[in-house]
Amino acid sequence: MDYVRFLSLSRLGKDEVLGIEAGTCHVFPKLDGTNSSLFWDDANYALGAGSRNRKLSVGADNAGFLNHMKDHPTANELVKSFSEWNIFGEWLVPHSLKSYREEAWRQFYIFDVWDQNKGCYLHYDEYNAALSPILQSVPCNDIKIIPPMAIVKNGDAIKFQQLAEQNTYMIEDGKGCGEGVVIKNYDYVSKFGNYQAAKLVTNLFKEANAEAFGPREINQEVVEQLIAEAYVTEARIDKIFHKIEDDMGEPFTSKSIPRLLNTVYHDIIVEESWEFIKRFKQPTVNYKLLQRYVILQIKLVKPELF
């Protein structure tokens, strides 16, 4: 099998996940690391690894994930035993949230599996039952399966927000909650005809990130933040990411991150100014503050790049 890109999570309430709460939802804690994957690489007859957007190589790793996993006996057993699967998870390395337990870092937390033969994501019960015997046979194993926090029937935003604020998975005692939750309804098909999962990021997590912008009233929304949240989309970042790669003629590296941040900001000013002037009724915009919110939003939308 080969590298497969993980699906993008849509925020609860967006068109892409409209109605996902109807029926039975599995609610999982969301970790704030970098999205990674394992699979059996047919071409090289060896373990393969990926980030959210690309296949990794020794010379183009992602936070040391491939280097850690390439000779890892349990990881190799997983991909050999389930060679038709892409195993997705979070490689927990420091990002925005620094309150995880010391022993939680540099571990791989499985949150989804794509079956290439079936052409679909597997239900938690299926991949948990298949992978657990291998993982549980190894003492002190640093590959884990993220368990659901709750199974909710016909929930709503208030219930999911409550669960998000109860997410203390791998968080140090007394250090608050995690980033948020991921909501999966395995029977859900979006209005666009595809399977999709939702995410809900806690207000506490947003406020913790906003500390970089100086003190503000809790939960106060400012127009610069609203503009960034509206126009810093995954599609826009991906478009600019690939343009930078094309311009350089080589894979994207951390050296290009400043260029990406500035280009996304420039693109929003050039392409969207008239739209956000109309949308927010001729607001007074602090462009220095807007740039900082754009950078924060890029990090929230595409954490695997950092």
N, C-alpha and C positions, 0 to 999 in steps of 0.2 A: 504494500500500500504506500501512499505518499502523503505529503503534507495537505491538511485541510484547514482552512481558516475558520475560526470560531464565529458563530453568529453574534451580531451586535445586540446588546440588551437595550430595550427601549424603556424610557421612564414611564412609570405607571401613569395612566391618563392620556398618553399619546395615542394618535390614530393607529399606530402599528400594533398596539396591545389593547385596543378598545374592547371591553367586555371580557378580558381574560379572567376576571374575578368570578365569573359565573361558572359554577361547577366546583370541582375539587382541585385545590391548589396546594402544592408542596412549597413551603417557604423555607429558604436556606439562608444562613448568614453569609453576607458578602464580605470578602476579605480585600484589603487594600495592599496588594502586591503587584505582580506583573503576570499577565495572562500567558500561559505556556501550554505546550502539548507534547505528548509522547506518541510514537507510532512505529511500526515496523517498516523500515525503509528498504523496499524491494531492490531498488537500484544499487544500493551499497551493501545489501545483505547485513544490516546492522540496525541498532536502535537509531531512530530519527527523532528530532526535536524541533519545535517551532515556537515562535512568539505568536501574538495575535495575527500579525500581518505577513510573516515570512518564515521560510524554513531556515533553521539555524545551521551554522557550520562552525568548525573550530576557530576559524579566523573572523567570524561574524556571529558571536554568541549574544546572549541576552542576559545580563546580570549573572553570568557564570552558570546558567541553567544546563546547557549541553555538557559543559565540562564536568559538572557534578554528576550528570545522569549517564554519560556514555559508557562508563564501566561499572555502573551501579547494578549489583546482581538482581535486586528485586525489580528494578525498572526493566531490565533486560528480560526477566522472566515474564513480566506482564505483556510486553509487546510481542514476544515470541508466542506466548499462549493465546493471545487475542490479536493475531496479525491483521485482522480485518477491521480493527477498531482504531480510531483516533481518540486518545484519552486526554481530555482537557482539564486543566486545573490552574491554581494560583501558586506561583513560586513566590513565597513570602520573603521579600527583601524590602528594606526600608523605603517608604514612599512618603505619603502625606501623614499617615497615622503611625505614631511611634509608641503606642501604648500596648503593643502585644507582649506576651510573656517572653522572657529571654529564650526559652527552649522552643518557641514557636518559629523563630526565624530560620530561613534557608531550609524550609521543608516544602514539599509539594502536596497541595491539597486538591484532590480530584473533585470536580463539580459537574462534569458532563462527559458523555461518551457518544461519539458518532460512529455508527456502523456503516462502513462503506458498501457492504454487500446489500444491506436493507435500504440504504439511502435515507437514514433517519437518525434522530437522536433517541437514545434508549431511555426508558423509564428508570428512575432511581432504583427501584426494587430489583430490576434486571441486572444493571451493572454492579450494584452493591453485592448481590448474591454471587456474582461471577468473580469479582476481584477480591473480595474480603478473605477467602481462604488463603490466597497467596500473601496478602498483606499481614494477616494475623499470625502467619507462621514464622514471622521474623521479629525477634525481640527488638524493641527500641527502633522500629522502622520509621524512617523520615518521609514516607509516602503515606498519606491518609486520605480517606474519603470524607468529604464534608457531609454530615448528616442533616436532614431537615430539622428545623426548629419546631415546625408545626405543620399539620395538614388541616387546611381551612376549607370548609364548604360554603360557597356563596358569600365570600368575604367582601370587605369594602376598604376604602383608603384609610379609614380611621383604624381598623383592625390591623392592617399591614403596617401603619405607622407605629402602632403600639409594639408590634413584634420587632420592628427595626430598632426601637429604643430599648428593647430587651436583649439585643444581640451582644452578648459578652463572650462570644466564641473566641478563645485564645487571647482574650484581653486580660491584662493584669487586674487583680482585685482592686476595686476602688478607683479604677481609671476610666470609668464611664462605659460607653457602648462603642460598637464597631461602626463601620462605614454605612451599613444599611442592610437590606435584604434583597434576595433574588426570588422572584415569584414564578413558578412553573405550573402551568396547567397542561398536562400531557395530552388532553383531548382538544386543546384549543387550536383553532385555525384562524388567522387574522383575516380581515376583510380583503387583504391582498392575496389570500390563498396560501399562506405559508405558516409553518410553525414558528412561534416567537415566544420569548420569555421576557419578563418585565423586571425592572429594578426600582427600588425606592431608597434614596439616600437620605439619611437622617438630617434634621436641621442642625443637630449638634455637630455633625461632621462638617457641614457647610460652614458653620460658625467658627469651628476650629481652623479651617483653611482661611477664613476671612480675617484672621488675626494679623496677617501680613499687611492688611490695608488700614491698620489703626483701629482705635475703639469706635464701635458703632452700636446703636441701640439694637438689642437682640431681636432677630427676625425682621429688622427693617430692610425693606427692599429698595435698592437705589437703581436709577435708570441705567447706569453703566453695567450693573450686574445683569439686569433684565436683557439688555442688548446682547451681552456676551452669551447668555444662556440661549437666546433665540437664534443666534447666527453662527455660533461656533458648533457646527455639526460635524459628525463623523465623516460625512461625504465631502465636506469642504476640506477637512484636514487630510483625508486620503488623496484628494485631487492634488493638493499642493505637495504632499509627501512624494507622490509618484513623479510630479513635475521636477522636483529637486533631484530625484534619482536619475531621471532622464537627462537633466542638464549636466549632472556630474558624470554620467556614464558608469556608475558603480552603485552598489547597495548603500542605502542610507545608514549613516553612523551617528554617534552622539555628537560629533563635531558639527553636524548640520542642524542640530536642534535650535540654536539661536536664529538661524535663517528661517526655519519653519515657523517659529513663534512670530517673528516680525512680518513674514509674508502673509500669514493668516490674518494678522491685525490689519495690514495694508489692504488685503483683499476685501475685508469687511467694510473698511472706510470707503474704498473706491466703488464697490459693487452694491453696498447695502445702505449707504447714508440716506438716500431719498426714502427708502422703505422704512427705516426706523424713525425718520423725522415724521412721516405720516402716522406710523403705528403708535408712537408715543407722544403724538400731538405737540410737535416742535419743542422737544425738551432742551434744557440747558445741559450740555454734556461736558464733563471733565475728561478730556481725551487721555490724559496721563493715567487717570484712574481706570478708564475704559481699557487701556492697553493691559493694565495689571489684571483686570478681571478676565480679559481674553486669554491671557497666559494661564491663569488658574483654571479656566474652563477647558482649555486644551489638555491640561494635565488630568482633569477629571474624566474627560471623554476618552483619552488615549493614554492611560497610565503606563502601558507597556513600553512606550517610547522613552520613558525617563528612568 
